[in-house]
Amino acid sequence: MKSLKYIILLCLALPLMVMAQSEQEQKAAEWVSSLNLNDAAKENRIKAVIAKHLTAVRDWHNSHPASTVPAGINPVTGEKLSELHRQIIADSAMPDSVHKNLMTGLRADLSTEQVNAILDKYTIGKVDFTMKGYKAIVPNMTATEEAFIQKNLEEAREMAVDYKSMKQISAIFEIYKNKCEQYLNNNGRNWRQMYKDYVNAQKAKKQAEAKK
């Protein structure tokens, strides 16, 4: 009887497993297609690498829910761990080999620019979007400041690809954004004041446009 129940459950779950797998493969195919490689063998290798990584991230995430991490506090801030924090902790325990296999596979066939383009697909272009925000907020950003921020955002992007949800990806970027803002504060800037000035300028602009 137990074996019959197992077979029934397996039959019910199999279509969902196949559908989920095809979603990973479809996403990989779309991303690789955007590179316009014009090399079928290379495209197939990269698609396989990406699909394998997406599947590994999904499977680890689904089998390691936030509940596997005990409730507690953040030892740095003293604040209670949120559901999101606990999920990030659970997902961060995924074997390093999953990330290493992705990056090694991509770099074997792609240029640095092409690898970055794939990582941007994972993170919906957060590096460029966030950098544009910093350039709008920080007056007369120096080349040194820009280089530091760019480096940290790229590090955030590479770390974020190992997380499943956009909330998690955004949280990873927040870690590195905090580093960027602390760097600015430590080097003669006042992040809080710059951000306040930017918000006030945007409000004034909207009010002026509304009066036209």
Backbone torsions as a table, in degrees:
resi	resn	phi	psi	omega
1	MET	NA	-42.1	179.9
2	LYS	-64.3	-40.1	-179.5
3	SER	-65.9	-34.1	178.6
4	LEU	-66.8	-42.7	178.4
5	LYS	-62.6	-38.9	179.6
6	TYR	-64.1	-42.2	-179.7
7	ILE	-64.5	-41.2	179.4
8	ILE	-63.5	-45.0	179.5
9	LEU	-64.0	-38.5	179.4
10	LEU	-65.1	-40.8	179.2
11	CYS	-64.4	-36.0	179.0
12	LEU	-72.1	-36.3	-175.6
13	ALA	-81.1	-28.1	-174.6
14	LEU	-56.8	-46.2	178.7
15	PRO	-59.6	-37.2	179.4
16	LEU	-67.8	-38.7	179.0
17	MET	-65.3	-41.6	179.4
18	VAL	-65.5	-42.0	179.7
19	MET	-62.9	-43.6	-179.9
20	ALA	-63.9	-40.0	179.5
21	GLN	-64.2	-42.1	-179.8
22	SER	-64.9	-30.9	177.8
23	GLU	-64.4	-40.8	178.6
24	GLN	-65.3	-42.5	-179.3
25	GLU	-67.9	-37.2	178.7
26	GLN	-66.0	-42.5	178.9
27	LYS	-63.4	-43.7	178.5
28	ALA	-60.7	-42.5	-179.1
29	ALA	-64.0	-41.3	179.8
30	GLU	-64.5	-42.9	-178.6
31	TRP	-65.7	-44.6	-179.1
32	VAL	-67.2	-37.2	178.9
33	SER	-59.2	-34.6	-177.9
34	SER	-66.1	-16.2	-179.7
35	LEU	-81.8	-17.9	-179.2
36	ASN	52.4	55.0	-176.2
37	LEU	-74.9	-30.0	-178.4
38	ASN	56.1	39.2	179.2
39	ASP	-146.5	99.8	-173.0
40	ALA	-60.0	-42.1	-178.2
41	ALA	-64.5	-43.9	179.0
42	LYS	-65.5	-43.5	179.2
43	GLU	-58.4	-43.1	-179.0
44	ASN	-65.2	-38.8	178.6
45	ARG	-64.6	-44.5	-177.5
46	ILE	-69.4	-40.5	177.4
47	LYS	-59.0	-41.5	-179.6
48	ALA	-64.7	-41.0	179.4
49	VAL	-62.9	-46.4	-177.8
50	ILE	-68.3	-45.1	-179.4
51	ALA	-61.7	-39.5	178.7
52	LYS	-63.6	-41.3	179.7
53	HIS	-67.6	-47.1	178.9
54	LEU	-58.5	-39.7	-179.9
55	THR	-67.8	-41.6	179.7
56	ALA	-64.2	-42.0	178.4
57	VAL	-63.5	-45.5	179.3
58	ARG	-61.7	-47.2	-176.4
59	ASP	-65.6	-40.7	178.6
60	TRP	-65.5	-44.8	179.7
61	HIS	-58.9	-46.4	-176.9
62	ASN	-69.0	-28.8	-178.5
63	SER	-95.0	-1.5	179.2
64	HIS	-132.2	71.1	-179.5
65	PRO	-67.0	167.5	-179.3
66	ALA	-57.4	-29.2	-178.2
67	SER	-64.4	-15.8	178.0
68	THR	-76.3	-13.4	176.7
69	VAL	-101.0	121.5	-178.7
70	PRO	-58.9	144.3	175.2
71	ALA	-64.6	143.4	-179.4
72	GLY	-174.4	-158.1	-179.1
73	ILE	-118.0	156.3	170.9
74	ASN	-73.1	118.6	-175.6
75	PRO	-66.2	-14.8	179.1
76	VAL	-87.6	-46.8	-176.0
77	THR	-96.9	-22.3	-176.5
78	GLY	82.6	-1.5	-179.6
79	GLU	-81.0	152.2	179.7
80	LYS	-66.3	137.6	178.3
81	LEU	-63.9	130.4	177.6
82	SER	-82.9	171.8	176.6
83	GLU	-59.8	-40.4	179.7
84	LEU	-64.0	-44.4	179.3
85	HIS	-60.5	-43.0	-179.0
86	ARG	-65.9	-35.7	178.5
87	GLN	-69.4	-39.2	177.9
88	ILE	-63.5	-41.4	177.9
89	ILE	-61.4	-44.1	179.6
90	ALA	-62.5	-44.2	-177.5
91	ASP	-72.7	-28.7	-178.8
92	SER	-70.1	-13.1	178.5
93	ALA	-83.9	0.0	177.6
94	MET	-58.2	141.1	-178.4
95	PRO	-53.6	137.8	-179.8
96	ASP	-59.6	-24.7	-177.5
97	SER	-61.9	-27.4	179.8
98	VAL	-63.3	-46.3	179.1
99	HIS	-69.4	-43.3	-178.5
100	LYS	-60.4	-41.6	-179.6
101	ASN	-64.4	-37.8	177.7
102	LEU	-62.8	-53.4	-174.8
103	MET	-66.0	-39.4	178.3
104	THR	-64.4	-42.4	179.8
105	GLY	-64.9	-42.1	179.0
106	LEU	-66.3	-46.3	-175.9
107	ARG	-69.4	-20.4	179.4
108	ALA	-68.4	-27.8	-174.9
109	ASP	-121.2	-12.3	-172.6
110	LEU	-120.7	154.8	172.6
111	SER	-75.0	168.9	178.4
112	THR	-58.4	-41.9	-179.6
113	GLU	-63.8	-39.8	-179.9
114	GLN	-70.5	-38.1	175.7
115	VAL	-61.4	-45.0	179.4
116	ASN	-61.3	-36.5	179.2
117	ALA	-63.5	-38.8	177.4
118	ILE	-68.3	-42.9	178.9
119	LEU	-63.0	-33.4	176.1
120	ASP	-64.8	-33.7	177.4
121	LYS	-63.8	-42.1	178.1
122	TYR	-59.4	-38.8	-170.7
123	THR	-110.7	20.5	178.4
124	ILE	45.1	42.5	173.4
125	GLY	69.2	30.1	-175.9
126	LYS	-66.8	-26.9	-179.2
127	VAL	-63.7	-54.3	-178.6
128	ASP	-64.6	-42.1	-179.4
129	PHE	-60.6	-45.3	-177.5
130	THR	-70.3	-39.2	178.7
131	MET	-62.8	-40.1	176.6
132	LYS	-59.8	-37.8	177.8
133	GLY	-63.9	-45.0	179.0
134	TYR	-62.9	-40.6	-179.5
135	LYS	-65.9	-30.5	178.4
136	ALA	-75.3	-30.0	-175.0
137	ILE	-89.4	-38.9	-175.3
138	VAL	-90.7	113.3	-178.8
139	PRO	-67.5	134.9	174.9
140	ASN	49.7	52.7	179.3
141	MET	-57.7	132.1	-179.4
142	THR	-81.7	164.3	178.5
143	ALA	-63.2	-35.9	179.3
144	THR	-66.6	-43.1	178.5
145	GLU	-64.0	-43.8	-179.4
146	GLU	-62.6	-41.8	-179.6
147	ALA	-63.6	-41.0	179.7
148	PHE	-64.7	-46.4	-179.1
149	ILE	-64.5	-44.5	179.6
150	GLN	-59.5	-44.4	-179.8
151	LYS	-59.9	-44.5	-178.1
152	ASN	-70.0	-37.7	178.1
153	LEU	-66.3	-36.2	177.7
154	GLU	-68.9	-35.7	175.3
155	GLU	-65.7	-39.4	177.3
156	ALA	-61.9	-43.4	-179.8
157	ARG	-59.8	-46.2	-177.9
158	GLU	-66.6	-36.8	177.4
159	MET	-69.2	-37.8	-173.0
160	ALA	-68.3	-22.5	-177.1
161	VAL	-65.0	-15.3	-179.4
162	ASP	-90.4	12.1	179.1
163	TYR	-119.6	148.9	-168.1
164	LYS	-85.7	-44.4	-172.5
165	SER	-98.5	156.9	178.6
166	MET	-67.0	-29.9	176.4
167	LYS	-62.6	-40.6	178.1
168	GLN	-67.3	-44.0	179.7
169	ILE	-60.2	-43.0	178.5
170	SER	-63.6	-38.2	179.7
171	ALA	-65.8	-37.4	176.8
172	ILE	-64.3	-42.7	178.2
173	PHE	-63.0	-33.6	179.5
174	GLU	-61.9	-35.7	178.3
175	ILE	-57.9	-45.5	-176.9
176	TYR	-79.2	-30.0	174.9
177	LYS	-64.6	-38.0	177.0
178	ASN	-62.3	-37.9	177.1
179	LYS	-63.6	-41.7	-179.9
180	CYS	-63.8	-44.3	-177.3
181	GLU	-70.0	-34.0	175.9
182	GLN	-68.0	-38.0	177.0
183	TYR	-60.8	-45.1	178.9
184	LEU	-61.7	-42.9	178.7
185	ASN	-62.4	-37.6	-178.0
186	ASN	-76.3	-9.6	-176.9
187	ASN	-124.3	43.6	169.8
188	GLY	89.6	0.9	178.4
189	ARG	-102.1	164.9	174.3
190	ASN	-126.2	95.2	-173.5
191	TRP	-58.0	-45.0	-177.2
192	ARG	-60.6	-42.3	-179.3
193	GLN	-69.7	-41.1	179.3
194	MET	-62.3	-41.8	179.8
195	TYR	-66.2	-40.7	178.1
196	LYS	-62.6	-43.6	179.1
197	ASP	-62.6	-39.7	-179.9
198	TYR	-64.7	-45.9	179.9
199	VAL	-62.3	-44.5	-179.9
200	ASN	-63.7	-37.7	179.1
201	ALA	-66.4	-38.0	178.7
202	GLN	-67.5	-39.3	178.0
203	LYS	-64.1	-43.9	-179.8
204	ALA	-63.7	-38.1	179.0
205	LYS	-63.8	-43.6	179.7
206	LYS	-65.2	-40.0	179.4
207	GLN	-65.3	-39.5	179.8
208	ALA	-67.1	-39.0	178.6
209	GLU	-67.4	-34.7	-178.8
210	ALA	-68.2	-26.4	-177.9
211	LYS	-82.2	-12.7	-178.3
212	LYS	-71.4	NA	NA
